[in-house]
Amino acid sequence: NLSVHHIGGRSGTRGFPHLKGFEKDIINVLYDADEECLEQIKEFNAGHKSKLHVLPYAFSDKCKLSALNMNYDPNTNSLLESNESLGSFYTFMNNHDYILGEATKTVEKRKIEVVSMDHMYSSEDVSIPKPDFLSIDAEGVEYDILKGSIETMKSSILAVQSEVSFLPIRKDQAKFGELCEFLLKHGYYFVAFDQISQYAPYRYPVGLRGNGFYSTTDALFLRKIDVINNLFSDPLERYINLRKLAFISIVFYQIEYGLECLKCSRAIKKKY
């Protein structure tokens, strides 16, 4: 089975595609800090054949008490406060202007317990498999979550898909370059962006509008093959992780990388 985890699952979606022919082989784990949306997540995923776990966790770099900013648009709820200097920035969404200052306005501060992924999966009581594929949409704290997942990375995480920002939409949030450098240091390649969002700082009539500034996107990172070979001394573990990485790579159209993973796994099979 492939263990697919997504942090920030309010909408019920995840970073890994739903593949009808393989869904029965997926363990689908979705987290959200707002317990009120958990039933909605379960209902959204009820029709999929994957094994589903929906958990009320908020993640960061360490265990602590924190304040969750509950915003006008609940999809923007965050542990970080919004950057008011970008309040005028907007994008056209569906049939209306989506203005950051309005959408991210905090209407309630809720005290919550925050954990690190390393802490969670260090417990012997956790029966859910560690993530093979980790996607994060946590409104600015993606870098902190990864900092708290270093040991989990070493033992399981083969690919990361994270929302990244080019503008300081949240106060004190890390930008794409910092996150990219961190993951490179820990043995991942940056692969690709997907669906770049553009926000403009000034609103003009529809006939006078152009492109906005590149603001946020999802970034994909894949584990380096040689890192897998160095991390896992057990040939069977190396074989399984290379096969999983091959599958993930091919799903995201990184065909050559996937084929190289298969080539390395076949060499292990022949040797042992």
N, C-alpha and C positions, 0 to 999 in steps of 0.2 A: 504493500500500500504506500501511497504518497501522502505525506502529512502536510496539508496546506493550511497555514494560519494567517488570519487577517486581523490586524489591530485597527479599530475604528469602523466597526461593522454595522453602524446604525441603519444604513440603507439595505442591508442584507446581502450586498455584493462583496466580492473578494477580488484580489489582484490576479488570480489564476483563472484562465478561461474555463467555462463549463463545457466539457467534451462528453457528449452523450455516450459514446462507446466506452469511455474510461471512467465515468463518474462513480461506478460501483467500486473502483479501486482507490478512491480518494477519501481521506479522512479530513473533513471540513471543519475547521475550528475558527470561530468568530468571537471577537472580544469587543465589548463596548463599556465605557465607564458609566453610562446612564442606564440603570436597571430598567427604567420605564420603557425602553425600546427593545428589550430582549424578546418578547413575544412576537413583535413585528418581524424581527430577524428570523425567528423560527418559521413563521408563516410564509415568508418570502422563499425560504429554502425547502419547504415541505415537498415540493414536486421532484426534487433531485434524489438520485439513488445513493449519493455519498453519505457516509456516516457523519452525522452533524453533532457538534458540541457548540453551545452558545454560552459564553462565560462573562460575568460582570466584573471585569478587571480593567484597571487603569495602569499603564506602564510608564516607567521613567528609568533613570539611571540607577536608582536605589529605592529602598523602601522608606516611605515617609508619609506624613499627613500633608495634604495639599488642598488647594481650592480649585474646583472645576468651575470655569466660567460658562454658565448656561446662557446662551445667546439667543437673540431674536430668531435667527435661523439656526435651529439645533444642529444642523450639519456642520456648523462652525464652532461648536463647543470645544473649549481648549483649556489646558492647564496654564497656558500663557495668555497674557492680556493683549488685546489688539493694539496695533500701532496707529494711534489717532492721526498721525501726520499723513497717513495714506487713506484717510476716511473718504475722500472725494473720488478715489479710484473706482471705476465701474467697468462692467462688461455687459454686453447684451445677451441675455439668457432666455431662451424660448421666446416669449413675447413681451419682455420687459427689461428695463435696465436694472441690473443687480449691483447695488452700491455697497462697497465694503463697510463704510461707516454705519450703515443701517443694518446690514445683515449680521455683523459681528458685534453689535451692541449688546452688552451684558445686561440681562434682566434678573439674574440671581447668581450668587456665589455659593456653591455647595461644597462643604468639607467632605473629602473622601480620602481613603487610604490608597496609596500608590505603591506598586511593587516593581521590582525588576524581573525580567524574564529569567535571568540566572537564578535569582532567589526562588522563583516559582518552581523551576524544573530541577532544583537541587533537592527538593522534598521527595521522599520515597512514597508519599501518599498520592502523588499525581500519576494517574493511570493513562492520561492522554499522551500519545507519542510526541516527542519534540518536533519542531517544524523542520521539514525539508525545504519548503518554500515559505518565506515570510514576506507578507505585504503589509505596509504601514500607511495609514492615512490618519494622522493624529494631530493635525492642525498646528504644526510648528515644533512638536517635541520628538520628531522622528530621530534626530541625532541622539537625544538623550536616551531614547529607548534602545538604540543600537549600542550605546556605551554600556548599558546594563545587560547586554546580551552576548558579551564576548565569549564566555565559556560555552554558551549554547551554540554559538557560531562554530567553535572548534569541534563540537561533538556531533552537529547535525545540519546546520543551515547551509544549503547548497546554492540558494539564490535568494536575493532580496529585491523586492520592488517597493520603492518608497516614494511618497510624495516629497518633492523638493521645491524650494522657493528661490527665486532670483532677486526678489524684493523683500524687505523686512516687514512682512504683513503682520507678524507678531513681534512683540517686544522681546529682545534677547534670543530670538531663534537663530539657529545655525543656517547658513546658506548652502547651496548645492556644493560649492567647492570644498567646504569643510567636511560634509558628509562623504563626498567622493574620496577625498584624501584619507579619511578614516577607514573606509571599506577597502581601499587599495592596500593600506597598511596591514589589514587583517586578511588579505589573500583573495580579494575579489576584483574582477575586471568590471569597469563601467561598460555597459553594452549599448543602451539606447534610451531615448526619451519617447514618451507617448502622450499625445493629446496635450499640447502646450496651451495653457490658458493665457489670454491676453487681457490686460486691464489698462484703460486709458485714464489719465489724471483729470481730464476736463471733458464735460459733456456739451456737445454741440448738436444742432438739428440733424436728423437722420441723413439728409443729403450732403452733409459736411463731415461725415465720419469716415475714418480710415481704420488702420490697424492699431491695436493697443500695444503696450509694452509687454514683453514676455515676462510672466509673473510666476506661475507655478506649473508643474508637470509631474508625471510619474517617471522615475528613473529605474532601469533594470540593471542589476549587477549579478554576475555569475561567478561562482567559485573557480579559482584556478585549478587546473587538472593536477599540476605538480604539487599543489598544497594538499589535495586529497591523498595523493600517494605518500606524502610525508606525515600527515596527521594520523592515518590509520595503519597500524602495524599488522592487523589481522587481514589476510588476503580476502576473506569473505566480506568484511566490512568495506574494503576498498572497492571490490567488485560491485556490491550493491549500490554504493554511493555514486560510482561512475555511471551505472545504468540509470539511476534516477536523474542524475545531472544530464545525461544524454536525452532523456525524455523531456525534461524541462526546456533544454536548449532547442530541441526540434519544435516544440509547441510554440516557442517564441521566434521561430524561423531562423534560428542560428544553426543552420544545417551542418556546416563544416565542423563547428565546435561539437555538436552532438555526435557526429560520425567519429571524431577523434576520441571522444569519451568511450564509444562502443569499441573502437580499435584497442584502446588501453584495457578495457574490461575483458576483451577476448584473450589478450595476452596473459592476463592473470588466470583465466580459466584454463588455458593450455598448460601453463606452468604448474598449476596445482591440481 
